[in-house]
Amino acid sequence: MTKTEGMQAFQDAFGAEPTDLFTAAGRINVIGEHIDYCGGKVFPAALNLRCNIYARKTGGKTVRLAFRGIDGVVELCVDTLDAYRELKIGNYQAGVAYYLQETGVEIVGCDLYYDCTVPFGSGLSSSAAIEVATAVAFCEYAGVAYDKVQLALISQRAENKYAGVNCGIMDQFASAMGKKDHAVLLDCSDLSYEYVPLRLGEYALVVANCNKPHNLVESKYNVRRQEVETALKTLQTKADVKCLAEISPKLFNELKYLLSGVVAKRAEHVVMECDRVSKAVAALKTGDLVELGRLLNESHYSLRDLYEVTGKELDALTAFARKEPSCLGSRMIGAGFGGCTISIVKKTETEGFIRRVGKAYHDAIGYKASFYETSIEDGITVEKL
Ligand code: GLA
């Protein structure tokens, strides 16, 4: 949808012209999966796929929401923001408004039209993009200065406590704080961060969606969180650590006798994935893309064998990618169980890569994968129309 089309869609939904365009980004994660809620360092980057909100302040107590591709308007009353938890559409917005209000931000009536180009359920964080962009709109209309990191935290709270998904901070942070052509090395134990140029030279990151139909990601995700919490409690009986990410591979080897079964496997993934992030960042900084690709592959194998969040679709898509001589590495990203992969592919070969991997995947799985044209962009943008 072009900007003109977005403005027209707003006009059709609300009978007036929008005055502002607020956007926040979807994200990829280069490496560091399922460790943000263990105090690990993650390495996401914000995408050109975004939640775009065409908006107008109306004043009063009603927030009206309209969505591209969905008929009708959802109305939220700012006096009863606790009442929308069961909404299928609009609950993220209500949650963000609710927690902003809790921090003292006055939620002012407005009309918001959503054109979200982050595919839903893709593992590219459409929900974080919606939450963060909505938080920006509410703060702008309340006339309060906002800190982007605070908006990310409020958005995460909305997702945890209002929508009931116990996610970490990675997605909302990337959506708010992403920087063009950079990945963000975010330390989730204290939210300190560093921007690292995502310089891939002759290579490009190809993002592919395995298109597995919806499969209860949220409940399986919450189970993984409980498993690593169990691991941490057990390891804390012998080690003075606040989070699993503080445990080095060496210390883990000494203590792993304390753990068994899936809990041991989950903890091993976390410890080794943290180690891979440091190595991957070093490899990127020195331009060693072969090593970076190898670490991406290792990350996928660990998510497959130890964390068990991949599934045959993501395994097939990454395996076909790795068979291509032009591909240095490939892995699933996000929560898993479905959704997207990233692959490092020689720029001049991406067309053939997409064609061959797409065909092999279709033949093996029975339906098509989607490939996206992506670029790395800023997190939040605010524009007067
Ligand atoms: C989802 C969550 C994130 C993170 C990833 C896995 O995207 O929202 O907080 O845990 O899964 O790395």
Boltz pocket constraint, residues with backbone or C-beta under 6 A from the ligand:
constraints:
  - pocket:
      binder: B
      contacts: [[A, 32], [A, 33], [A, 34], [A, 35], [A, 36], [A, 37], [A, 123], [A, 125], [A, 167], [A, 168], [A, 169], [A, 170], [A, 171], [A, 334], [A, 335], [A, 336]]
      max_distance: 6.0
